[in-house]
Amino acid sequence: MDTGSIERRVLLIRIADELSHGRDAKPYTAQMQQKLVRHDYDGPPSTPLLANLIQRLKPRLAPADFDFLTALDLAIHDPAHKPALASFSRWGMTPSS
């Protein structure tokens, strides 16, 4: 597994943690945006671990945040899913907004 893949997965977990506690995830989301711009997608496909984590957090997440995390999990592993992130307001946020 390449280090970029690990970094993206850790960021996804950090974003999920922030959202599940009702906190702002802007800094982590901005880092993820940068990682996905430079991402070459040569890592392994999504693991059940991340999907299971998101599913377990679902009761603590707003429905839109659950959908966002699910889409983000898909996008960090497959570039075909990246355009779907544009439909989420959280994806358009940056630390300065």
C-alpha positions in Angstrom: 0.0 0.0 0.0 1.4 3.4 -1.0 1.7 6.1 1.7 -0.7 8.3 -0.2 -3.4 5.7 0.1 -2.8 5.5 3.9 -2.8 9.3 4.2 -6.2 9.5 2.4 -7.7 6.8 4.6 -6.4 8.6 7.8 -7.9 11.8 6.5 -11.2 10.1 5.9 -11.2 8.8 9.4 -10.4 12.2 10.8 -13.2 13.8 8.8 -15.6 11.1 10.0 -14.6 11.7 13.6 -15.0 15.5 13.4 -18.5 15.2 11.8 -19.6 12.5 14.2 -18.9 14.9 17.1 -20.6 17.8 15.4 -17.4 19.6 14.7 -16.1 21.4 11.6 -14.0 19.3 9.3 -12.9 22.1 7.0 -9.2 21.7 7.5 -9.2 18.0 6.9 -11.6 18.3 3.9 -9.2 20.9 2.4 -6.3 18.5 2.9 -8.3 15.7 1.2 -9.1 18.0 -1.7 -5.4 18.5 -2.2 -4.6 14.8 -1.9 -7.3 13.9 -4.5 -6.0 16.5 -7.0 -2.5 14.8 -6.9 -3.9 11.3 -6.6 -2.9 8.7 -9.2 -5.2 6.0 -8.0 -2.7 3.2 -8.0 -3.6 2.0 -4.5 -5.9 -0.8 -3.5 -9.7 -0.6 -3.7 -11.8 0.5 -0.8 -11.6 -1.7 2.2 -14.6 -2.9 4.2 -13.0 -1.3 7.3 -13.8 2.2 6.2 -17.3 1.4 5.0 -18.0 -0.3 8.3 -16.6 2.6 10.2 -18.9 5.0 8.4 -21.9 2.7 8.8 -21.2 2.5 12.6 -21.1 6.3 12.8 -24.3 6.7 10.9 -26.5 7.2 14.0 -24.3 10.1 15.1 -24.1 11.7 11.7 -26.5 14.1 9.9 -27.9 12.3 6.8 -26.0 14.6 4.5 -22.7 13.9 6.3 -23.3 10.2 6.1 -23.8 10.5 2.3 -20.7 12.8 2.0 -18.5 10.3 3.9 -19.8 7.4 1.8 -19.1 9.3 -1.5 -15.7 10.3 -0.2 -14.8 6.7 0.6 -15.7 5.8 -3.0 -13.8 8.8 -4.4 -10.5 8.1 -2.6 -10.3 4.7 -4.3 -11.8 5.3 -7.7 -11.5 8.5 -9.8 -14.8 7.8 -11.5 -16.5 8.8 -8.2 -14.7 12.0 -7.7 -17.1 14.3 -9.6 -19.9 13.3 -7.3 -18.2 15.1 -4.4 -19.0 18.5 -6.1 -22.7 18.0 -5.1 -21.9 18.2 -1.4 -21.6 21.6 0.2 -18.9 20.3 2.6 -16.6 19.5 -0.4 -16.7 23.2 -1.5 -15.7 24.5 1.9 -12.2 25.6 2.5 -10.5 26.7 5.8 -10.9 30.3 4.8 -14.6 30.1 3.9 
